Amino acid sequence: VVSVDYLVRPKEIFKECHRVLRPGGVALMSFSNRCFASKAVAMWLQADDIGRLTLVGSYFHYSADWADIDALDIKKPQVDTPKRP
């Protein structure tokens, strides 16, 4: 397993994912906002969360004829810290 933020040839990887999936198969990419800066590609480091969603969406878009491309931000809602007694 490799993290999408470290891919130096993402178009080829996403194209191959599309090729090996069964018809109607689903490819799911998840990622966090943490990474090793020494390993991540420059575009990833320069992007904010929405920019990273857009970047991964473009990997799908430009790699193959994917049926649907959805990008979801599934952050947990912020929870208030309980007061100490």
N, C-alpha and C positions, 0 to 999 in steps of 0.2 A: 504494500500500500504506500502510495506517495501522496503528498498533499498537493492540491491544485496550484497553490501559490509558488511551488518550486518547479513547475513544468517550463522547460525552455522551448519545447515544441508542442504546445497544447493542441494546435489544429490537427496534427497527425494523431495524437492520442485520442481526441474526441472522435475523429473520423474512424479510427479503428474500433472504438467502442460502438459506434453506430453500425459498423460492418458486422460485428460478431453478435449483436443482440438479435434475438428472434424477432420476427415481425410483431409489432405491437409491444415489444419489450420497453422497459423503462430504465433510463440512466439517471441516477440521483447523485448529485455532487453536494457535499456539505463541507463547510469550512468555518473556521472561527476568525476572530480578529487578532489572534496571536500567531506569531511565526518566528522563525529564526531569521533575523534580518540578513545574516551572512549567506543564507541559502535562497531566500525569496527573490523572484525576478523584480526588477526595478519598478515596473508598472504596478505591481502589487503593493509595494512599499509606498508608492506615491498616492494610492487611492484610499478613499474613505470607505465605509461599509457599503454605501450605495454604489460607489465606483467599482467595488469588488464584485457585487452582484451583476453589474453591467458587464464587467470584464468576462466573467464566467458565462453569462448569457451570450456574449459575442463568440466565445469559443464554440458553443453549440451552434449558433447561427451560421458561422462561416466554415464549419467543418463538414457538414453534411445536411441532408434534407430531413431534419428532425420534424416529426409531426406536430408536436407542441413543445414550446419552451416556456416554462414558468419559473419565475424567481420569487422566492419567499424569504422574508426576514422573520425568523422565528425566535427572536430574543425573548427571554423570560421577562415578564413585567417586573419592574422594580418593586421591591417589597420594603415597607417601612420597617425600620429597626425597632423592636419593642423597647420601651423604656425600662430601665433597671429599677427594681423595687427599692 
